[in-house]
Amino acid sequence: MNHRMQEIVERERQSAEDVKGKVELIQEVVAMAAEGDLTGEIMVYRDQDIISELAEGIARMLDNLNSLVARIQQAGVQVASSATEIAATARQQEATVTQQAATTHEIKSTVTRITDTSRDLVNTMKEVTEVAWKTSENANSGRASLSAMEQTMHKMMEATEAISSKLAVLSEKAGNINTVVTTINRVADQTNLLSLNAAIEAEKAGEYGMGFSVVATEIRRLADQTAVATWDIEQMVKEMQSAVSAGVMGMEKFSEEVRAGVGEVRQVGAQLASIIEQVGALIPRFEAVNEGMGSQAQGGRQICEAIAQLSESSQQTADSLRQSNGAIMQLNEAAQRLHEGASHFKVKNSASC
């Protein structure tokens, strides 16, 4: 009887030891999971007891947590990347809308000027209609004015050619200045080198060379200042040469335009005689143009109103984009927090992010 009791006690002890070992293994894996390490493995036992069921349940839970955390880590990276791309796109759109608003403002200003000009033209056309016949009478005296204008334009051509020549001379002298500056730079470099050698010799001479060392240092400082000044002069000369080149090109273009203007003046003089005869027939056309100018002024006002609405819409769009940027920043911060939270977990078949 005692022997049987001992066997029962021994089996219970072994069972208790077995249960304790299983529980300790489970506890170790659960402790790892509590620290964020989900790579622990739990042996699933074939015994049909509560410990085996607990081990199997925890194993399934760890597998599910591994899968969930891995997806969260991947989702955090994807969301952060998407938020960054969306933020960049939103900033680009905001810049585009801002540019559009500026362009719209410029268009509105231009259309306003056109509208004002059209209104002035309406009044002017009325006056033109009244003075059309007087223009016909005064056209003959205009021929003499055209001749004087042609002579004046010839003088302008000669003046622009003279200015171009002077600018060319100025450009050449600026080039000579560059040559002098280059020479000064070389002298400054040699002076700097000599002052350095002098400082070395003064150092060798000890206290007898202290005064000479001070002079050498001052010479080197002056040489450095000379180098800086000559560099500034060189830059200014380059800018002047660029401006002179632009001026020469502008004068050449102006000369061509004046030359073309002379030809046009001659043509105008030749056509003026026939225009005098046609002025009388232009009065009905002036009236039609006057009516068209009125319609243009009305259309300009309508365009101004449409541009104002477009400008307001652009401003609202820009405000909405700025609000969207704020929301995107919050989304990015949330994605970063999600990524940081998930990175604390170590999962199977994946390195910690």
Buried (B, 14 or more C-beta within 10 A) or exposed (E): EEEEEEEEEEEEEEEEEBBEEBEEBBEEBBEBBEEBBBBBEBEEBEEEEEBBEBBBEBBEBBEEBBEBBBEBBBBBBEBBEBBEEBBEEBBEBBEBBBEBBEEBBEBBEEBBEBBEBBBEBBEEBEEBBEEBEEBBEEBEEBBEEBEEBBEEBEEBBEBBEEBBEBBEEBBEEBEEBBEEBEEBBEBBEEBBEBBBEBBEEBEEEEEEBEEBBEBBBEBBEBBBEBBEEBEEBBEEBEEBBEBBEEBBEBBEEBBEBBBEBBEEBEEBBEEBEEBBEEBEEBEEEBEEBBEBBBEBBEBBBEBBEEBEEBBEBBBEBBEBBEEBBEEBEEBBEBBBEBBEEBBEBBBBEBEEB
